[in-house]
Amino acid sequence: MEQGDKAKKEFEQAYNHELIEHACATGIFGGEFNFERMNFIEKLIVKKVSKIKESVSRIDKKVISEFIEIFSSTK
């Protein structure tokens, strides 16, 4: 759910540098908290950890489209 430099840093920490360099396409697509689909415990945890109190979507469709184009062109 992070954005900008923080999301990039998390991405780089989550994956080995060699894996990122070897990948034909990479992307940070955003995220979503959909409280309507969560049970009570999930909502409680998300609210505590993220400090978000209602459903939010930060999915970046433009980045997803760019990823698909790059990925498709490498075949």
Secondary structure, 3 states (H helix, E strand, C coil): CCCHHHHHHHHHHHCCHHHHHHCCCCCCCCCEECHHHCCHHHHHHHHHHHCCCCCEECCCHHHHHHHHHHHHHCC
